[in-house]
Structures are given as C-alpha cells and as structure tokens.
Amino acid sequence: MSDPVWSRDAVAAWSQLLFDSFRHWTGRELFARTGSFADQARALFEASMVVVSHGMEPDPILNYGNHLALDLWELSWEQLVRTPSRLTAEPVNQAERARMLRAAEEQGYFDGYRGVRIS
C-alpha cells in the first residue's frame, strides 16, 4: 500500500506554503494549525472544504487538491496534478473563471468561488 498523498514530502511542503500564503494575503489562518507539519498537511487534505491550487504556467496545471477536490472532480492524485485548471470549469463559465483568476492575481488569493465545476 502506498503512503497517503498528504504524507509525501513535496505535498506536505506545499501544504505549508498554502497555509503560509493564505495567512500572508488574508491576515488570517485557513484553519487552526496544530501539531507537526505532517499533522497539518493531513488536516488540510482531510478538510471539510475544497482546497485546490495550480501553478503559474501559461496554461496553469493543478498542483494540489485535497480529498474533497479529488472526489469532486473524480480524479486520482496522479490525474489531478496533470490537469490544466481550465478543464475543471464548464466552457460557459470560462469568463467567470478568468475573472476569478484576475482577482487572485491582484489580491494574492481567491475564495468563495461559486460555479459549476466539471470532472
């Protein structure tokens, strides 16, 4: 049996960057950070809210999705981290997604997305 996704060194390190970035841009914690980095990575992966991120490529590729994101998009971790983020929104919602990404670029994050996501 392979190790859980959240326990992989790169995923645990990225989880810390997500926590730190959210605090930097919002002035608040994503949620209480307790225990070791591994405990925090697990808590983020098992959170009761969808958490996703993508890279800065010209056509950004998803690089993190917690268990709810994986369930929502019906993807394995390996599939998720090869998926262009644009493919997770319906074509009719691409303009809203573009607006969201512009807001994220301007303010460093975006939360409260409302829209249909596709698997």
Secondary structure as a PSIPRED ss2 file (coil, helix, strand):
# PSIPRED VFORMAT (PSIPRED V4.0)

   1 M C   1.000  0.000  0.000
   2 S C   1.000  0.000  0.000
   3 D C   1.000  0.000  0.000
   4 P C   1.000  0.000  0.000
   5 V H   0.000  1.000  0.000
   6 W H   0.000  1.000  0.000
   7 S H   0.000  1.000  0.000
   8 R C   1.000  0.000  0.000
   9 D H   0.000  1.000  0.000
  10 A H   0.000  1.000  0.000
  11 V H   0.000  1.000  0.000
  12 A H   0.000  1.000  0.000
  13 A H   0.000  1.000  0.000
  14 W H   0.000  1.000  0.000
  15 S H   0.000  1.000  0.000
  16 Q H   0.000  1.000  0.000
  17 L H   0.000  1.000  0.000
  18 L H   0.000  1.000  0.000
  19 F H   0.000  1.000  0.000
  20 D H   0.000  1.000  0.000
  21 S H   0.000  1.000  0.000
  22 F H   0.000  1.000  0.000
  23 R H   0.000  1.000  0.000
  24 H H   0.000  1.000  0.000
  25 W H   0.000  1.000  0.000
  26 T H   0.000  1.000  0.000
  27 G C   1.000  0.000  0.000
  28 R C   1.000  0.000  0.000
  29 E C   1.000  0.000  0.000
  30 L C   1.000  0.000  0.000
  31 F C   1.000  0.000  0.000
  32 A C   1.000  0.000  0.000
  33 R C   1.000  0.000  0.000
  34 T C   1.000  0.000  0.000
  35 G C   1.000  0.000  0.000
  36 S C   1.000  0.000  0.000
  37 F H   0.000  1.000  0.000
  38 A H   0.000  1.000  0.000
  39 D H   0.000  1.000  0.000
  40 Q H   0.000  1.000  0.000
  41 A H   0.000  1.000  0.000
  42 R H   0.000  1.000  0.000
  43 A H   0.000  1.000  0.000
  44 L H   0.000  1.000  0.000
  45 F H   0.000  1.000  0.000
  46 E C   1.000  0.000  0.000
  47 A C   1.000  0.000  0.000
  48 S C   1.000  0.000  0.000
  49 M C   1.000  0.000  0.000
  50 V C   1.000  0.000  0.000
  51 V C   1.000  0.000  0.000
  52 V E   0.000  0.000  1.000
  53 S E   0.000  0.000  1.000
  54 H E   0.000  0.000  1.000
  55 G C   1.000  0.000  0.000
  56 M C   1.000  0.000  0.000
  57 E C   1.000  0.000  0.000
  58 P C   1.000  0.000  0.000
  59 D C   1.000  0.000  0.000
  60 P C   1.000  0.000  0.000
  61 I E   0.000  0.000  1.000
  62 L E   0.000  0.000  1.000
  63 N E   0.000  0.000  1.000
  64 Y E   0.000  0.000  1.000
  65 G E   0.000  0.000  1.000
  66 N C   1.000  0.000  0.000
  67 H H   0.000  1.000  0.000
  68 L H   0.000  1.000  0.000
  69 A H   0.000  1.000  0.000
  70 L H   0.000  1.000  0.000
  71 D H   0.000  1.000  0.000
  72 L H   0.000  1.000  0.000
  73 W C   1.000  0.000  0.000
  74 E C   1.000  0.000  0.000
  75 L C   1.000  0.000  0.000
  76 S C   1.000  0.000  0.000
  77 W H   0.000  1.000  0.000
  78 E H   0.000  1.000  0.000
  79 Q H   0.000  1.000  0.000
  80 L H   0.000  1.000  0.000
  81 V C   1.000  0.000  0.000
  82 R C   1.000  0.000  0.000
  83 T C   1.000  0.000  0.000
  84 P E   0.000  0.000  1.000
  85 S H   0.000  1.000  0.000
  86 R H   0.000  1.000  0.000
  87 L H   0.000  1.000  0.000
  88 T H   0.000  1.000  0.000
  89 A E   0.000  0.000  1.000
  90 E C   1.000  0.000  0.000
  91 P H   0.000  1.000  0.000
  92 V H   0.000  1.000  0.000
  93 N H   0.000  1.000  0.000
  94 Q H   0.000  1.000  0.000
  95 A H   0.000  1.000  0.000
  96 E H   0.000  1.000  0.000
  97 R H   0.000  1.000  0.000
  98 A H   0.000  1.000  0.000
  99 R H   0.000  1.000  0.000
 100 M H   0.000  1.000  0.000
 101 L H   0.000  1.000  0.000
 102 R H   0.000  1.000  0.000
 103 A H   0.000  1.000  0.000
 104 A H   0.000  1.000  0.000
 105 E H   0.000  1.000  0.000
 106 E H   0.000  1.000  0.000
 107 Q H   0.000  1.000  0.000
 108 G C   1.000  0.000  0.000
 109 Y C   1.000  0.000  0.000
 110 F C   1.000  0.000  0.000
 111 D C   1.000  0.000  0.000
 112 G C   1.000  0.000  0.000
 113 Y C   1.000  0.000  0.000
 114 R C   1.000  0.000  0.000
 115 G C   1.000  0.000  0.000
 116 V C   1.000  0.000  0.000
 117 R E   0.000  0.000  1.000
 118 I C   1.000  0.000  0.000
 119 S C   1.000  0.000  0.000
